[in-house]
């Protein structure tokens, strides 16, 4: 019985030491180097499905998509402008290129796989990759930054999103606040 009690105490001690790791320890486990640069990016994402020159286009849909309020099963290819401000005429700083699809049967969950390519400023020629589930109808959302190129090579981080505007045609402007470790 004593051996079992000692073993239990030993396991509890190991578990507590594992949970009390320093922030540096967790950062190391996540692959963030001690001397990583942290960059904060803020921009607006313009997703336009309507009009004569859309920046996003539905390329596939399931046979039941037309009866689904969430458009479940639809797939969209995007080449969306990224701008400094929310207006369509605001300075273009990049483009989000890739695809997203409706992955929610009962909620508006968009699975997104996009490369955010920067065309201007100090990050010109660099990109970040954001892949994850975007619960589009929630006010505040968070998506993972899973990689990057150029200045952002081997990037990790997160993007906080808020819808700035949305219309019944499916057009949306979304504010991004991105924290990138690189």
Secondary structure by P-SEA (a helix, b strand, c coil): caaaaaaaaaaaaaaaaaaaccaaaaaaaaccccbbbbbbbbbbbbbbcccccccccccccccccccccccccbbbbbbbbbccccccccccccccccccccccccccccbbbbbbcccccccccccccccccccccccbbbbbbcccccccccccbbbbbbbccccccccbbbbbbccccc
